[in-house]
Amino acid sequence: MTPMNPMIPPAAQIRLVSQFARIAIEAQMVIGLRMAGMMGLMTQAPGEPFLMIAEKQAAASEALYAMASAGMRGHSTERMLSAGMRPYGRRTRANSRRLTVVK
């Protein structure tokens, strides 16, 4: 049996960094759009402030579950990290699309 390799290959690092960068860019856009809605610069759904808080809790629990599941199945560190970022990525993508729809 060979010991686990703690190193993440360069191609996997690039995939992780690009996944993280996309999430970061979309998250900043969502933050800006929500702030503009709170200031009254654009229309905002009545439940948007509550949704901001509720979705973070759900995303955190989904991310932890996904990482634990990947780890228990024996996946690599890169796949565990990617699985943990996936719930956040889905939410930031959905929020940026939802908030940029012209009403």
HELIX and SHEET records of a PDB file:
HELIX    1   1 PRO A   10  MET A   38  1                                  29    
HELIX    2   2 GLU A   48  MET A   72  1                                  25    
HELIX    3   3 THR A   77  LEU A   99  1                                  23    
END                                                                             
